[in-house]
Amino acid sequence: MRLKEVANVTSPEARQILVTPFDPQTAGSIRKGIEAANLNLNPMLERGLTNKTINVPSPHWMKICGKKLSNRPKKRQKIKGGLREIRP
């Protein structure tokens, strides 16, 4: 099943994803599925008064990309230049 079929997915902040399952019983399975997807995300199960939500803080992508590109300095400089042009 796709995540959209079993939960509501929102992004309250730029570096945060909030997953609210339609059935609170499935929150643990959804968390395990996000961990098993190997996306370098660390979901945390939060229990509220009425339902359970899964808070997924996203990692700082520049650190991850920097580690992967550390062996290729020319490509790293090209990507950094492209990011500078995109940022306001």
Backbone bond lengths (Angstrom), bond angles and torsions (degrees), N, CA, C in turn:
res aa  C-N    CA-C-N  psi(-1)  N-CA   C-N-CA  omega(-1)  CA-C   N-CA-C  phi
1 M - - - 1.457 - - 1.519 109.98 -
2 R 1.290 114.59 149.16 1.453 119.26 175.99 1.522 109.48 -86.27
3 L 1.318 115.14 154.42 1.465 120.98 -176.54 1.524 111.06 -61.81
4 K 1.324 117.48 -36.35 1.469 120.97 -179.31 1.526 112.55 -63.68
5 E 1.341 117.12 -22.23 1.454 120.54 -178.47 1.526 112.84 -82.07
6 V 1.343 117.64 -19.88 1.465 120.32 -176.19 1.522 113.78 -117.73
7 A 1.343 117.24 -6.32 1.467 118.78 -176.56 1.522 110.85 -155.29
8 N 1.313 114.49 161.94 1.451 122.51 173.90 1.525 107.47 -95.93
9 V 1.329 118.03 125.67 1.455 122.64 -177.39 1.523 108.47 -111.38
10 T 1.343 116.28 121.98 1.460 121.29 178.88 1.518 109.29 -130.93
11 S 1.331 114.85 166.15 1.455 120.78 177.61 1.531 108.56 -130.76
12 P 1.344 117.95 90.24 1.463 120.21 -177.95 1.527 113.35 -69.19
13 E 1.322 117.35 -26.62 1.459 122.01 177.74 1.520 108.55 -132.83
14 A 1.317 116.88 167.29 1.457 120.91 -176.90 1.525 112.61 -64.20
15 R 1.313 118.30 -32.72 1.458 121.15 -176.73 1.525 112.26 -112.50
16 Q 1.335 116.98 32.60 1.458 120.24 -178.13 1.529 109.67 -145.30
17 I 1.318 115.92 138.95 1.457 122.70 174.54 1.520 106.76 -120.33
18 L 1.323 116.73 133.24 1.456 121.98 -179.10 1.525 108.20 -117.52
19 V 1.327 116.74 121.50 1.465 122.92 -178.99 1.519 108.11 -111.43
20 T 1.328 117.07 119.73 1.458 122.29 179.10 1.525 108.27 -115.96
21 P 1.333 117.79 106.01 1.468 119.68 -178.89 1.528 112.14 -68.38
22 F 1.341 115.24 147.32 1.460 119.67 176.71 1.524 110.17 -67.61
23 D 1.334 117.20 -35.88 1.466 122.89 176.70 1.530 107.72 -112.16
24 P 1.328 119.32 113.42 1.473 121.11 -177.44 1.526 114.02 -58.36
25 Q 1.327 118.56 -20.38 1.457 121.80 179.22 1.529 111.84 -66.85
26 T 1.330 117.32 -23.05 1.466 120.81 -176.14 1.526 113.22 -91.37
27 A 1.326 118.64 1.17 1.467 121.38 -176.28 1.527 112.11 -60.11
28 G 1.320 117.80 -42.11 1.461 120.92 179.73 1.520 112.00 -64.13
29 S 1.327 116.68 -40.40 1.466 120.61 179.50 1.527 111.08 -67.40
30 I 1.317 116.39 -38.29 1.466 120.02 178.68 1.518 109.92 -65.17
31 R 1.332 117.26 -43.15 1.466 120.67 178.59 1.522 110.85 -60.41
32 K 1.324 116.75 -44.90 1.465 120.70 179.27 1.523 111.11 -64.07
33 G 1.323 117.18 -36.44 1.463 120.94 178.26 1.514 112.48 -65.94
34 I 1.342 116.70 -39.28 1.471 120.43 177.82 1.524 109.70 -65.82
35 E 1.333 117.24 -40.99 1.467 120.64 177.86 1.528 111.17 -65.08
36 A 1.337 116.84 -40.93 1.467 121.35 -177.46 1.529 112.36 -71.33
37 A 1.326 117.79 -18.84 1.467 120.96 -178.80 1.530 112.35 -70.85
38 N 1.336 117.15 -11.11 1.467 122.44 177.38 1.533 111.48 56.12
39 L 1.338 115.82 51.62 1.462 122.28 179.49 1.524 112.42 -103.44
40 N 1.318 116.70 10.63 1.462 122.63 -177.68 1.528 111.38 61.67
41 L 1.341 115.84 37.94 1.460 122.35 177.25 1.520 108.84 -115.21
42 N 1.327 115.80 150.68 1.459 121.40 -179.13 1.532 108.96 -123.18
43 P 1.349 117.93 85.57 1.468 119.67 -178.18 1.523 111.97 -72.07
44 M 1.333 115.44 143.65 1.468 121.39 179.04 1.523 108.49 -123.82
45 L 1.315 116.66 129.65 1.458 122.68 -179.63 1.521 109.24 -84.18
46 E 1.324 116.87 124.47 1.470 122.75 179.11 1.520 107.84 -117.08
47 R 1.307 115.83 128.66 1.460 120.34 -179.56 1.518 109.31 -101.56
48 G 1.318 115.82 117.07 1.450 121.20 178.00 1.517 110.87 -96.83
49 L 1.302 116.96 -173.73 1.460 120.74 -179.69 1.526 111.36 -70.86
50 T 1.325 116.68 -40.17 1.463 119.17 -175.22 1.516 112.93 -102.61
51 N 1.321 118.78 -30.58 1.458 119.80 -177.99 1.526 110.63 -152.95
52 K 1.303 115.29 176.44 1.457 121.54 178.20 1.521 108.59 -104.55
53 T 1.310 116.85 140.75 1.456 121.03 175.50 1.520 108.81 -125.89
54 I 1.307 115.54 157.98 1.454 121.56 178.55 1.514 107.32 -117.03
55 N 1.319 115.75 117.01 1.459 122.36 179.52 1.519 107.62 -95.29
56 V 1.338 116.63 123.81 1.461 121.24 -178.26 1.526 108.41 -120.67
57 P 1.345 118.16 92.43 1.461 118.65 176.08 1.524 109.34 -72.45
58 S 1.319 116.37 132.32 1.466 119.16 -179.34 1.525 109.58 -85.83
59 P 1.312 116.94 142.52 1.464 120.08 -179.33 1.521 111.47 -71.71
60 H 1.288 116.18 166.36 1.448 121.14 177.85 1.531 107.14 -76.33
61 W 1.329 116.52 106.34 1.466 121.19 -171.42 1.521 113.31 -65.79
62 M 1.329 118.72 -27.29 1.472 119.52 179.07 1.525 110.96 -65.28
63 K 1.328 117.95 -35.13 1.466 120.42 177.83 1.521 110.38 -65.99
64 I 1.327 116.18 -42.55 1.456 120.12 -179.45 1.522 110.50 -66.22
65 C 1.333 116.54 -46.60 1.465 120.25 179.56 1.527 110.67 -65.54
66 G 1.321 116.90 -36.80 1.463 120.60 179.63 1.511 112.23 -62.88
67 K 1.326 116.49 -38.47 1.463 119.77 178.20 1.521 110.81 -66.37
68 K 1.331 116.90 -39.89 1.453 120.32 -178.97 1.526 111.71 -70.59
69 L 1.328 116.78 -32.01 1.463 120.50 -175.67 1.530 113.48 -97.89
70 S 1.307 117.35 5.48 1.463 119.37 -176.52 1.521 112.29 -63.75
71 N 1.321 117.85 -24.39 1.454 120.81 179.74 1.524 112.77 -87.02
72 R 1.333 117.34 -6.60 1.466 121.54 -178.30 1.530 109.50 -125.55
73 P 1.319 118.69 81.60 1.466 120.49 -173.44 1.525 114.28 -64.63
74 K 1.337 119.67 -35.04 1.469 120.13 -178.99 1.525 110.96 -66.21
75 K 1.319 116.24 -43.95 1.458 119.63 179.80 1.525 110.45 -67.54
76 R 1.343 116.88 -37.18 1.457 120.78 178.92 1.524 110.66 -61.23
77 Q 1.327 118.07 -43.65 1.457 121.40 179.66 1.525 111.27 -64.64
78 K 1.324 116.62 -37.21 1.465 120.47 178.99 1.533 110.55 -65.38
79 I 1.332 116.97 -42.32 1.467 120.81 179.69 1.519 110.81 -68.01
80 K 1.332 117.71 -42.02 1.470 120.44 178.42 1.521 110.85 -61.57
81 G 1.332 116.78 -40.14 1.466 120.54 177.59 1.514 111.50 -63.29
82 G 1.328 116.63 -40.18 1.458 120.75 177.77 1.511 112.01 -64.90
83 L 1.332 116.98 -38.44 1.467 120.44 178.01 1.522 111.56 -67.45
84 R 1.324 117.00 -36.03 1.478 119.80 178.51 1.530 110.59 -63.78
85 E 1.336 117.13 -36.21 1.461 120.45 -179.67 1.531 111.09 -69.51
86 I 1.332 117.06 -32.61 1.464 120.87 -177.14 1.527 111.41 -76.20
87 R 1.323 116.73 -38.95 1.461 120.73 -176.59 1.527 110.94 -64.56
88 P 1.354 115.75 144.25 1.484 118.34 179.13 1.507 111.90 -75.80
